[in-house]
Every structure is written in C-alpha cells, then in structure tokens.
Amino acid sequence: MSGAEKIQDKKLFRIMEKLQQNKTMLSMRLVGQNYQRLTMVSEILKEKHASFFIIDTPGDFKSTITKLGTWEIRFNFRGPDNLEYIFATFGGDFLDEQPRIPFPKHIERLQRRRHFRLSVPAGTKLYFDLGQIRQEIDLMNISMSGSLGILSTSSGRDQKKPMIQKEDYIRNIEIVFPSDISNSEQKLNVNKAIVRRAEYDPRRKADIYAFEFDSIDKDQEKMLIEFIYNLQRSILKRK
C-alpha cells in the first residue's frame, strides 16, 4: 500500500452519482454493531446546505440502527479501476421509511501494492493446526498477500530445524488483531497459506516464518483490506 488518495468536493459528488447510476454494490458496516450487509445507492438528494444519499435498505437495517445513538456507517466498494474505495458517514435519519445518510466528508481510494508490508501492533497472532496441536505465531507484519511471524521453539526438539518447512502448506488459519486499531478485537480467517520462508533465529530462539496467503474468501479479504487501511491511518497519525 503506497498511500490513500483523498477525494472531495465535486469529484466526490460525481463518484456518488456513478454509484447510483451503475448500481454499484457497496459493503456496509455499522460501527458498534455486529452488522455487515450489501447495499446500493438508490437516490441522491442535493439540498441547499448539504447532500444526502438513500440506500437500498436491508430488511433488518432499521431495527438494528435504531439501537445506536448516532449513526456511524462505514462503506467500501471496488471501483472500475479495480482499487478499493472506503468512506465513513456520521448521522442520518429516516425519510418516508428510507434511510437518508449525509454525504461523507471525503472518500479514500487505496493506492495499494499487494506485497507492501506493514508492521502490526503487539499482540497480533496467527493460529493454525499442526497435527493435533494448535500453534500460535506472533505476527511481525502483514500485507494483502501474506505475513511474517515468530514461533517460539520448545527445548524438546531440534531447534535448528523449523517445525514446518519451506513450501509446506498450512490450513484453517485464524489471525487475531488486538483492539488497538479498531473498537474491538478482530478475527480473520484464511483457508490456506504456503510457507515461503522457514528458518531458525538463534538470537530470538525462535522460528521465523513468512506465509503467502493462497486461499482467502472474499468477505475475509475485505476485512483484511479494512484492517490494513486502519493500521496505515493510525501509523500516519503518529508521525
């Protein structure tokens, strides 16, 4: 990921119009609720001092969002340039039973490189099964294509020989991100990964592994995109 381009003003309005015209599918997540659905922009309302959009409403949307004080919704979609676009909205109400949502202040287009790696916060873990034992790896960094991590070695085996070897496959992987980046702990599932690097680090007394994600479901890939996006934003805020 080489950065995010911030889109505002007239360009933002044109993108919102295109979303309506092309009936582009949006992924919608309510912040503070375990709620994620697909929707579309069905109408755009341009008023004197503000612009709003109306979405195609999932059946359980109203009953869920009325539990919230202030509406905070995150949207993402893939543009015609095959890049990911993300925006957040704050506030909203119902107009003739349809949700009227204010335009975002900006839309961010992620200029990502698939293999660009970001350091992850302490406590980020990767779990996988090896035989009957669930293994735990402390992750060091992550990208859209894979991750790098450390596995502490036990004294009961040959420490110079990693537990898994280069080109081995691991399956049923769970990555757990701590709550530093989002409001709560997040879990991500990867179906299968291949080991691209496996070596013993005598200084750390640990195995170092680099994994390439070989199979990941679309919804999990979107979660990974959002995590990397939020991680990058938190890094930029600290600079």
N, C-alpha and C positions, 0 to 999 in steps of 0.2 A: 504494500500500500504506500503510495508516494504522496498521499495527501487527499484532502477533500475540497472540492470547489464549491463555494457558497453562491447559490443562485437566488436573486432577489428581484423585487420590483416588477418591471414589465416582463422580463424573462420568466419569472416565477408564474405570473398570470398566464402566459402562453403555455407553460407546461401543464398547469391545472386544466386549461381548456383542452389540450391534447388528450389528457387523461380521460376527460368526459367524451370527447369525440371518438376516440379509439376504443373506448370501453376497456381500458387497461385494468387488469386485476391488481388490486392492492392487498398487501398483507397488513392487517390492523391489529394492534395490541393495546389493551387498556392497562395503563400503568397502575399498579396497586391491586390488580385482579388477575387471576389465572385465566385469562381470556384472550384468545387469538383467533381471528376469523379472516376470511377473504371477503372483499367488498369491491365496489366500483363507485366512481364519482357519477352521480346521476343528474346533477344540476349545479349550476354556478349562479350565485346571487351577488350582484355588484350594487352595493348601496353607497350613499354619499360619502361616508367616512370609513367604510370597511367593506371587505369582500368575504363571502362565505361560500361553502360548498355543502351539498347534501349528498349523503351516501346511500347506496342500496343497503337497506337495513336487514341484517340477520335477525331471525325470529326472536332470539333471546337477548338482543342488544339492549333494549330499553330496560328490562328488568335487572340487567347487570349494571348498567352505567348509572342508574338512579341510586345505587348504593354509594356512589362516590360524591364527595363534596364538589370539587372542581374537576371537570373532565380533563384528563391528560391522556392523549392518544398518540401512539407512535405508528407511523405508516412507512412501508418500504415497497418499492417496485423496481422491476428491471426495465431500463429504458431501451429505445431502439438501437442505442449504441452498445447494448449488452453490458452496461455498467449499472451498478446498484445505486438507487436514489433513496434517500431517507429524509423524513421530516417529522416534526412533532407539533401537535396543536394543543392549545390550552383554552379551556372554556367551551361553551356550546349550550344549546337548548333545543327544544323540540318545536317545530313549526308545522302545524297540521299533522302531528304524529310522525314527522320526519326529522331526523337529527340535522340541525343546522350548525355547522362547525366553522369557526373562523379560519381564514387562510393562515398558514404558518408564516413566521417572520422570514424564513428562508428555507430552501431545500438544499441538501448537501448531496453532491454527486461524488461517489467514492472513486478516486483515481487509484485503483489498487493494482498491485502486482501480485500475482498469485503466490510467489515464493518469498515475498518480503516478510521477515520475521520480526515480531515484537516481543520484548521481554514481558513475562506475565507476573502478576503480584504473587508474593509469598503465599503458599497455601494452595496454589493451583495444582490439582492432582489428576493423574491419568491412571485408570484401573483397567486391568484385563485379566482373564483367566489363563493360567498355565497349569495344565493338568487339573487337579482338584483344588489348587490354591489360587486365591485372588491376589494378584500382585499390585503394588502401589508404587507409582513413579512420581517424583516431584518434578513438575514441568519447569523448564527454564525459559522457553519461548514458544511461540505458536505462529502459524500463518494459515492461509486458506488451504494450503496443500499438505501441512504436516506439523510436527512438533519435535522438540528436543527436551530430554529429561534425564534424571538421575535415579538409579535404583541402588539403594544401599545393599552391600553384599553381606551375606552371612558367613560366619567363620567356618561353617561345616562343609564348604565346597571349594573347589579350585577357583580362587579369586581372580586368576589371570585369564580365565575362560568365562566370557559373559554367559548369563543364563539363557539368553536367546541369541541367535546368530544372524549375521547379515543375510538378507534375502528371506528370512523367515517371515511368516505371516502371523499376526495376532488378530483375534476376533472379539466381538462383543465388548467393545471398548466404551468406557464411560469417562468423560472429562468433567471435572467438578471445578467451577470457578468460584472463588470466595466472594463475599458480599462487598468487597472494596469498590468494585466497579459499578455494580447495579444495586438495587434496593435489597436484593436477597440473593442467596446462593443459587447459582445456575448450574444445570446439568445438561451435558451434550452427549449424544450417542453417535459413535462411529461404527459402522458394521465391520469393517476390515481395514487393516493397515499393514504395510510391508516395512520391515526393518532395513533402513538404508545405511545405518552406521551402528556398530556394536563394539565397544572397546572398554577395557578396564582402566580406571584412573587411580593409580596408587596413592596419589596425594589425598584424594577425597575418600579413598577406599570404597569406591562405588563404580557401578557400570554406567556408562554413558550411552544412551540410545537416541537415534534420530529415526522418526517414523514418517512415512509418507502415507497420507490417507488414500486408500484405494477404493473404498465404497462408503458413501455417506448419503442418507436420504435428504431430499430437497428441503424439508422443514428444518432438519438439523443443520444443514448448510446455511440457511437463513439466520438461525440462531448464532452460528459461528461468525457470520458477517457482522451481525449487530454487536457481538462481544468485542470483536477486533475494532470496530468503529468506536465503541465507548471507551475502550482501552486507549486508543490513539488520542481521543479527546482529553482524557484525564492526563496523559503524558504532556500534551501541549499546554494544558492549564498550569502545570507545574513549572514550565520553562519561563 
